[in-house]
């Protein structure tokens, strides 16, 4: 289990990517041009409501602002459902990498919903270890403001640059040296 250092938590708490206020993101043609991965229950539900279909990959934890929601609200739009465990405030690579590999085998053709027991917010950081297409866009909610969108390569920058050594040791995969 990896627990991010406090200064990395501060870095990751700020919008990482381009911030779209309100529903502006859904009103653009951007979602149709990229393979979108949604992070969060509200963002995933908004994607479905605005575009009428599921994103290729979505991460939810069945909570919005710590209030429980029902998976039935979105699960019927997906081809597959994968369950993983990720304790709050961590990236539990050892426990999720196999499930993430399975979830992305058919990406972006298959629509996969990943239900995270714990917290989904940091799970996309593990996606840097997967070979996802360059036109992959990760979209997550910025509470009370809108959504933030960034390309998958931006995660690789965090991984390789270590956020100016702040994240040294943050990304760990058994058997690999980074």
C-alpha positions as CSV (number, residue, x, y, z in Angstrom):
1,X,0.0,0.0,0.0
2,X,1.3,3.4,-0.9
3,X,0.3,6.5,1.2
4,X,1.2,9.8,-0.6
5,X,3.4,12.2,1.3
6,X,1.6,15.3,2.6
7,X,3.1,17.7,0.0
8,X,2.0,15.4,-2.8
9,X,-1.5,15.4,-1.3
10,X,-1.5,19.2,-1.5
11,X,-0.3,19.0,-5.1
12,X,-3.0,16.5,-6.1
13,X,-5.8,18.4,-4.3
14,X,-5.6,21.2,-6.9
15,X,-7.1,20.9,-10.3
16,X,-4.7,18.8,-12.4
17,X,-5.6,19.6,-16.0
18,X,-8.1,22.0,-17.5
19,X,-11.0,23.1,-15.3
20,X,-14.4,23.4,-16.9
21,X,-16.9,25.4,-14.8
22,X,-20.4,24.0,-14.4
23,X,-21.5,21.8,-17.3
24,X,-19.2,23.4,-19.9
25,X,-17.2,20.2,-20.5
26,X,-20.3,18.3,-21.4
27,X,-21.4,21.1,-23.8
28,X,-18.2,20.8,-25.9
29,X,-17.3,18.1,-28.5
30,X,-14.3,17.0,-26.4
31,X,-15.9,13.9,-24.9
32,X,-16.6,12.6,-28.4
33,X,-13.0,13.1,-29.6
34,X,-11.3,11.1,-26.8
35,X,-11.5,7.8,-24.9
36,X,-12.8,9.2,-21.7
37,X,-12.2,7.7,-18.3
38,X,-14.5,9.1,-15.6
39,X,-13.5,9.2,-12.0
40,X,-16.3,9.7,-9.5
41,X,-20.0,8.9,-9.2
42,X,-21.3,12.3,-10.1
43,X,-19.0,12.7,-13.1
44,X,-19.8,9.2,-14.4
45,X,-23.5,9.8,-14.0
46,X,-23.2,13.2,-15.8
47,X,-21.3,11.6,-18.7
48,X,-24.2,9.2,-19.2
49,X,-26.9,11.9,-18.8
50,X,-25.2,14.2,-21.3
51,X,-23.9,11.7,-23.9
52,X,-26.5,9.0,-23.5
53,X,-24.0,6.2,-23.1
54,X,-21.3,5.0,-20.7
55,X,-17.7,6.1,-20.9
56,X,-15.2,3.4,-21.9
57,X,-14.0,3.2,-18.3
58,X,-15.4,4.6,-15.1
59,X,-14.3,4.6,-11.5
60,X,-16.9,5.0,-8.8
61,X,-17.1,4.4,-5.0
62,X,-20.9,4.6,-4.6
63,X,-20.5,7.9,-2.7
64,X,-20.9,11.5,-3.7
65,X,-19.7,14.1,-1.2
66,X,-19.6,11.1,1.2
67,X,-23.3,10.4,0.7
68,X,-24.1,6.9,-0.5
69,X,-25.7,6.3,-4.0
70,X,-26.9,3.2,-5.8
71,X,-24.8,1.5,-8.5
72,X,-28.1,0.7,-10.3
73,X,-28.1,4.4,-11.4
74,X,-25.3,3.8,-13.8
75,X,-24.3,0.1,-13.9
76,X,-26.9,-0.9,-16.6
77,X,-24.9,1.2,-19.2
78,X,-21.7,-0.9,-18.9
79,X,-20.7,-4.2,-20.5
80,X,-18.7,-5.3,-17.4
81,X,-18.4,-4.5,-13.7
82,X,-15.1,-4.9,-11.8
83,X,-14.7,-4.6,-8.1
84,X,-11.5,-3.4,-6.5
85,X,-10.4,-2.3,-3.1
86,X,-8.5,0.9,-2.4
87,X,-8.4,2.3,1.1
88,X,-9.1,6.0,1.5
89,X,-6.1,8.3,0.8
90,X,-4.0,5.6,-0.8
91,X,-3.1,3.9,-4.0
92,X,-3.2,0.1,-3.3
93,X,-1.4,-1.1,-6.4
94,X,-0.7,-4.6,-5.1
95,X,-4.4,-5.2,-4.7
96,X,-5.7,-3.6,-7.8
97,X,-3.2,-3.9,-10.7
98,X,-4.5,-7.3,-11.9
99,X,-8.1,-6.0,-11.8
100,X,-7.1,-2.8,-13.7
101,X,-5.4,-4.9,-16.3
102,X,-8.5,-7.0,-16.7
103,X,-10.7,-3.9,-16.8
104,X,-8.7,-2.3,-19.6
105,X,-8.3,-5.4,-21.9
106,X,-11.1,-4.3,-24.2
107,X,-10.5,-0.5,-23.7
108,X,-12.0,1.6,-25.3
109,X,-14.5,-0.7,-27.1
110,X,-15.8,-2.4,-23.9
111,X,-17.6,-0.2,-21.4
112,X,-16.2,-1.1,-17.9
113,X,-17.4,0.2,-14.6
114,X,-14.9,-0.2,-11.7
115,X,-16.6,-0.1,-8.3
116,X,-14.0,0.8,-5.7
117,X,-14.4,-0.3,-2.2
118,X,-12.9,2.6,-0.3
119,X,-12.0,5.7,-2.4
120,X,-11.6,6.1,-6.1
121,X,-10.0,9.5,-6.2
122,X,-6.4,8.3,-6.5
123,X,-7.0,5.1,-8.4
124,X,-6.3,6.7,-11.9
125,X,-2.7,7.3,-10.8
126,X,-2.2,3.5,-11.2
127,X,-3.2,3.9,-14.9
128,X,0.3,5.0,-15.8
129,X,1.3,1.4,-15.6
130,X,-1.1,0.4,-18.3
131,X,-0.7,0.8,-22.0
132,X,-3.6,3.1,-22.7
133,X,-4.0,5.0,-26.0
134,X,-2.6,8.5,-26.2
135,X,-6.1,9.9,-26.9
136,X,-7.2,8.9,-23.4
137,X,-8.7,11.7,-21.3
138,X,-9.3,11.4,-17.6
139,X,-12.2,13.5,-16.2
140,X,-13.0,14.0,-12.5
141,X,-15.1,16.4,-10.5
142,X,-13.9,19.5,-8.8
143,X,-16.5,19.8,-6.0
144,X,-18.9,22.7,-6.3
145,X,-17.1,24.1,-9.4
146,X,-17.2,21.7,-12.4
147,X,-15.0,19.0,-13.9
148,X,-11.3,18.7,-14.6
149,X,-10.0,17.0,-17.7
150,X,-6.4,15.9,-18.5
151,X,-4.7,13.6,-20.9
152,X,-3.2,10.3,-19.8
153,X,0.4,11.5,-20.6
154,X,0.1,14.0,-17.8
155,X,0.0,11.1,-15.3
156,X,3.2,9.8,-16.9
157,X,4.8,13.2,-16.2
158,X,3.9,12.8,-12.5
159,X,5.3,9.3,-12.5
160,X,8.6,10.0,-14.2
161,X,9.3,13.4,-12.9
162,X,8.1,12.5,-9.4
163,X,6.5,15.9,-9.1
164,X,9.9,17.4,-8.6
165,X,10.9,14.5,-6.2
166,X,7.8,15.1,-4.1
167,X,6.4,11.7,-5.3
168,X,9.6,9.7,-5.1
169,X,8.6,6.3,-4.0
170,X,4.9,7.1,-4.4
171,X,4.4,4.9,-7.4
172,X,5.5,1.3,-6.6
173,X,5.0,-1.9,-8.5
174,X,6.7,-5.0,-7.2
175,X,9.6,-6.1,-9.4
176,X,10.1,-2.7,-11.0
177,X,12.6,0.0,-10.3
178,X,11.7,3.6,-11.2
